[in-house]
Amino acid sequence: MSYWRDSYYYKPTRRRPADGIKVGFKKGAVGDTWWSKRWIGVLESFNMGARLARGRSYARSGQVIKAGIEPGAAKALVQGSARQPYIVVIRLKPLSDRQWNKAIEAMSSKAVFAAKLLAGEMPQNIEESFAVAKCPLFPQSPKDLATECDCPDWANPCKHLAAVYYVLGEMFDRDPFVLFALRGRDKGRIIEELRKRRTAAAEGLAPRPNTDAATPDEPLKSLEKCLENFWKADAKISGIGFNMKPPEAPAAVIRMLGPAQFAVGSQNMTDLIVGWYDEVATAAKRRALGEGGPKKRR
């Protein structure tokens, strides 16, 4: 990010073609998920103007050769006009352990938050959990971003940095935990903490045996005396209502158990079961609505 190299004024030249990471978007809105759009929206609110636009062009054409995440930092190689690609580093100030503990405690206190995160989704109101910890999830000003690029352009961001911003947005689309990694906590550790807290909460809410339970008004009949009506629905069942609304976090229970210890071929058993959940739920809904049984696979 310097206009001077070896005491000479730097004049931008045409970039070299590269076949690197090409972001999925071409025109129009950037990002598929609300959190990646929020990331780009925050950057655009910093009045970076045309510099972001130039970076978007770089990101679309695959000039970002390589990008990786480590706690607190994103590092990338971006092919510019020079023979060697430029090294780009973007840092967000990591949260302290105390701040992370408060944020995760707030997340785990809401079942929907925990379920969605364990299902690989970012809850819409996730920033509330970080507000409890008095630390923002997204950068609040350009000062929150510590950036480096070894190109000769002094502008911040230069087009190489801006390209990596957009590539990060696409990485967030694929895995929201990448955003957490930029704040200093990796996916495995967050999921482990969420599971521990949700398990502890569930154990605390488990009902205790009621030794003072009242005896039934009518004695229970033996199974032999109920065989005639065993497969018939009781009249009271007609008053039961059904809700066809899909869950906010599909297959949340199985996902909370974590990956299975074995796979079928190259696919983890948990991922297979999650797919079956969806098929069974769809088939049950079709049958309940009188649309017939499950569709046959081709």
Buried (B, 14 or more C-beta within 10 A) or exposed (E): BEBEEEEEEBEBEEBEEBEBBBBEBEEEEBBBBBBBBBBBBBBBEBEBEEBBEBBBBBBBBBBBBEBEBEEBBBBBBBBBEBEEBBBBBBBBBBBEEEBBBBBBBBBBBBBBBBBBBBBEBBBEEBBBBBBBBEBBBBBEEBEBBEBBBBBBBEBBBBBBBBBBBBBBBBBBBEBBBBBBBBBBBBBEBBBEBBBEBBEEEEEEEEEEEEEEEEEEEEEEEEEEEEEEEEEEEEEEEEEEEEEEEEBBBBBBEBBBEBEBEEEEEEEBBBBBBBEEBEEEBEBEEBEEEEEEEEEEEE
